[in-house]
Amino acid sequence: MNEELDQTPSTWRIVCVKRRIFPQPRSHIHIVGVGTGESATWADLRWTLAQALAALKAGHTFYILDEEHGQPIQVVKTECRVCDKMILSAIKTGNMQLENMRECVYQPDPEVSFSDS
């Protein structure tokens, strides 16, 4: 998501995530980017963590879809319990968690796009 956010808040379905291991203060994983779209198998837009957090601050909404029950689960900004950085998180309901979503894969994979977490 490289362009400026539209002034009208929108709702975005997260369909995949980018993860990175952070070694300090102890090894843990952060989601450093997300892909959004209507299809569970394809992301139309790519967002860095910073872009997603800015969108939330601007009033946009992100969610993941519990495919089994057809229910949206809201994604929110929260503080990492390990390193105190701001991260994205979703309400944990059964196996449907933001952290368990499939990895975003792009051709070519612009790994550098997700480095500003």
C-alpha positions in Angstrom: 0.0 0.0 0.0 2.3 2.7 -1.2 -0.2 5.5 -2.0 -1.7 7.8 0.6 -4.7 6.4 2.4 -8.0 7.6 1.2 -9.7 10.0 3.6 -12.8 7.7 3.9 -12.1 4.9 6.4 -12.3 1.5 4.8 -12.5 -2.1 6.0 -9.7 -4.4 4.8 -9.6 -8.3 5.0 -6.2 -9.6 5.9 -5.5 -12.8 3.8 -1.8 -13.4 4.5 1.0 -12.1 6.7 4.8 -11.5 6.5 6.8 -12.6 9.6 10.2 -11.9 10.9 12.1 -13.2 13.9 13.3 -10.6 16.4 16.2 -11.9 18.6 15.9 -9.4 21.5 15.2 -9.4 24.3 14.5 -13.1 23.5 13.7 -14.7 20.2 10.1 -14.0 19.1 8.2 -13.4 15.9 6.5 -10.3 14.7 4.1 -9.8 11.8 5.9 -7.1 9.8 3.4 -6.9 6.9 0.0 -8.1 5.7 -1.7 -8.7 2.5 -5.4 -7.7 2.0 -8.0 -8.8 -0.5 -11.3 -10.4 -1.0 -10.0 -13.9 -1.9 -8.4 -16.1 0.8 -5.8 -17.2 -1.8 -4.7 -13.8 -3.2 -3.6 -10.5 -1.7 -4.6 -7.5 -3.8 -2.6 -5.0 -1.6 0.6 -5.2 0.4 1.0 -3.3 3.7 4.0 -2.9 5.9 3.4 -3.0 9.7 3.9 0.8 9.8 1.3 1.4 7.0 -1.2 -0.9 8.7 -0.7 0.9 12.1 -1.1 4.3 10.4 -4.3 3.1 8.7 -5.7 1.9 12.0 -4.9 5.3 13.5 -6.7 7.0 10.6 -9.8 5.0 11.3 -9.5 2.1 8.9 -10.4 -1.4 10.1 -8.6 -4.7 9.5 -10.1 -8.1 10.1 -9.4 -11.8 9.4 -12.2 -14.1 8.5 -13.0 -17.3 10.5 -13.7 -19.4 7.4 -15.3 -22.2 9.6 -17.9 -19.9 11.1 -18.0 -17.1 8.5 -17.3 -14.5 11.2 -14.9 -11.5 10.9 -12.4 -11.2 13.7 -11.1 -7.6 14.2 -7.4 -6.9 14.1 -6.2 -4.2 16.5 -3.0 -2.4 17.5 -1.5 -3.8 20.6 1.9 -3.8 22.5 4.2 -6.9 22.2 4.6 -8.5 25.6 8.2 -9.4 24.8 9.7 -6.2 23.4 7.0 -3.5 24.0 6.8 -2.6 20.2 3.5 -1.9 18.7 2.1 -4.8 16.7 -1.0 -6.1 15.1 -3.1 -8.7 16.9 -6.5 -10.3 16.6 -8.9 -11.7 19.2 -8.0 -15.3 19.7 -10.9 -17.6 18.9 -10.0 -21.2 18.5 -7.5 -21.9 15.8 -8.2 -18.7 13.8 -5.4 -16.3 14.8 -3.6 -13.7 12.9 -0.3 -15.4 13.8 -1.4 -18.6 12.2 -2.3 -17.2 8.8 -0.5 -18.2 5.7 2.7 -16.4 4.7 2.3 -13.8 1.9 4.2 -14.8 -1.2 4.6 -12.3 -4.0 6.3 -12.7 -7.4 8.8 -11.2 -7.2 8.8 -11.1 -3.4 9.7 -7.5 -2.3 11.1 -8.5 1.1 12.5 -5.0 1.5 8.9 -3.6 1.5 8.3 -5.1 4.9 11.5 -3.9 6.6 10.1 -0.8 8.4 8.5 -2.4 11.4 
